[in-house]
Amino acid sequence: MAGRDDDAFRWEGDDDPTLRATPDDDAQRAEPAAEAAGDGAAERDAQEAPAEEPERDDEPASTGNVALIAYGVLGGVYALWTVGWVLGTNRVRDWILAQPGSVPDPMFHASTVLSILAPALWFGATLLLTRAKPTWMRFVALALGALVLIPWPFVTVGVIGS
């Protein structure tokens, strides 16, 4: 049998229990080095080190799979709302331009741009501003935005509407 350096090139030996990494591996590797020093360093380290690290509450919890899927679905809804605002505001603009003697003013153009950007801004601001809040608050803010930002020009008139 070849040495341990060649084990990476073959499949055999994968079920060898000596190859499994455990949290105690670092401690087991440190003990022989301390014993070789022979000056009692291992005993001092064992006395000074706490037996077990307590869990820290200040670390952020990782986002679960369900939450990530929900973020993706809500992000898709906000992307569809953006498309709806683009189509709806273009339809309203075309209707305004079709009226004799009417010209859309700069305020109309500004509100059109802001309405198109609103879903993306809401989604980004919600994710940014609710980082330290509980997950349910983030979902409430995202659901509220999905209701508030419905593209009404598209819903009421549509792309081909009357």
C-alpha positions in Angstrom: 0.0 0.0 0.0 1.3 3.5 -0.9 1.9 6.2 1.7 -0.8 8.7 2.9 0.5 11.3 0.4 -0.8 9.1 -2.5 -4.2 8.5 -0.9 -5.7 11.5 -2.6 -5.2 10.0 -6.0 -7.2 6.8 -5.3 -10.8 6.0 -4.1 -9.8 3.2 -1.7 -9.5 3.9 2.0 -12.2 6.6 2.1 -14.0 4.8 4.9 -10.8 4.8 7.1 -11.9 6.2 10.5 -8.5 7.6 11.1 -9.0 10.1 8.2 -12.1 11.7 9.6 -11.6 15.2 10.9 -13.0 15.9 14.4 -12.8 19.1 16.5 -10.3 17.3 18.8 -7.8 16.9 16.0 -6.2 20.3 16.8 -5.9 19.5 20.5 -4.4 16.1 19.7 -1.8 17.6 17.4 -0.9 20.3 19.9 -0.3 17.8 22.8 2.7 16.0 21.3 4.4 19.3 20.4 3.9 20.6 24.0 5.1 17.3 25.5 8.2 17.5 23.3 8.9 21.0 24.8 8.9 19.4 28.2 8.5 22.6 30.1 4.9 22.1 31.3 3.4 24.3 28.6 0.7 21.7 28.0 -0.4 21.8 31.6 -0.5 25.6 31.7 -2.5 25.6 28.5 -5.0 23.0 29.8 -5.5 25.0 33.0 -5.9 28.4 31.3 -8.2 27.3 28.4 -11.9 27.1 29.2 -13.4 23.6 28.9 -16.0 24.7 26.3 -16.8 27.9 24.5 -20.2 29.3 25.4 -22.5 30.1 22.4 -22.3 33.7 21.4 -25.6 35.6 21.0 -24.0 38.5 19.1 -23.2 36.4 16.0 -25.9 36.8 13.3 -27.9 33.7 12.6 -27.6 32.2 9.1 -30.5 32.6 6.8 -32.4 29.4 6.3 -33.3 27.8 3.0 -37.0 28.7 3.2 -36.0 32.4 3.8 -33.7 32.4 0.9 -36.4 31.0 -1.4 -38.9 33.5 -0.1 -36.4 36.4 -0.8 -36.0 35.0 -4.3 -39.8 34.9 -4.9 -40.3 38.4 -3.5 -37.3 39.6 -5.6 -39.1 38.2 -8.6 -42.3 39.9 -7.7 -40.4 43.2 -7.4 -38.8 42.6 -10.8 -42.2 42.0 -12.3 -43.5 45.1 -10.7 -40.6 47.0 -12.3 -41.6 45.6 -15.7 -45.2 46.5 -15.0 -44.3 50.1 -14.2 -42.2 50.4 -17.4 -45.1 49.1 -19.6 -47.8 51.0 -17.7 -46.0 54.4 -17.7 -45.1 54.0 -21.3 -48.8 53.4 -22.1 -49.9 56.4 -20.1 -47.2 58.6 -21.8 -48.3 57.4 -25.2 -51.9 58.3 -24.3 -50.9 61.8 -23.1 -48.9 62.4 -26.3 -51.9 61.2 -28.4 -54.0 64.0 -27.0 -54.0 67.1 -29.2 -51.9 69.9 -27.9 -50.6 68.1 -24.8 -47.0 67.8 -23.9 -45.8 65.8 -20.8 -44.0 68.1 -18.4 -40.7 67.4 -16.6 -42.6 66.4 -13.5 -44.3 63.6 -15.4 -40.9 62.4 -16.6 -39.4 62.5 -13.1 -42.4 60.7 -11.6 -42.1 58.1 -14.4 -38.5 57.4 -13.6 -39.1 57.2 -9.8 -42.1 54.9 -10.3 -40.0 52.5 -12.4 -37.1 52.6 -9.8 -39.4 52.3 -6.7 -39.7 48.5 -6.6 -35.9 48.0 -6.8 -35.3 50.9 -4.3 -37.8 49.4 -1.8 -36.4 45.9 -2.0 -32.8 47.1 -1.6 -33.7 49.6 1.2 -35.7 46.9 3.1 -32.8 44.4 2.9 -30.3 47.1 4.0 -32.3 48.7 6.8 -33.6 45.4 8.4 -30.3 43.6 8.7 -30.3 43.8 12.5 -34.1 43.2 12.8 -35.8 39.8 13.1 -36.5 38.0 9.8 -40.3 38.3 10.2 -40.0 42.2 10.2 -38.1 42.0 6.9 -40.8 39.8 5.4 -43.5 42.2 6.6 -41.7 45.2 5.0 -41.2 43.3 1.8 -44.9 42.2 1.7 -46.1 45.7 2.4 -43.9 47.0 -0.4 -45.3 44.4 -2.8 -48.8 45.7 -2.0 -48.0 49.4 -2.1 -46.0 49.3 -5.3 -48.5 47.4 -7.5 -48.2 49.0 -11.0 -51.7 50.5 -11.2 -51.3 52.0 -14.7 -50.5 48.5 -16.0 -53.2 46.8 -14.0 -56.0 49.3 -14.9 -55.1 50.1 -18.5 -52.8 47.2 -19.5 -50.5 47.4 -22.4 -53.2 47.5 -25.0 -56.0 49.0 -22.9 -58.5 51.6 -23.9 
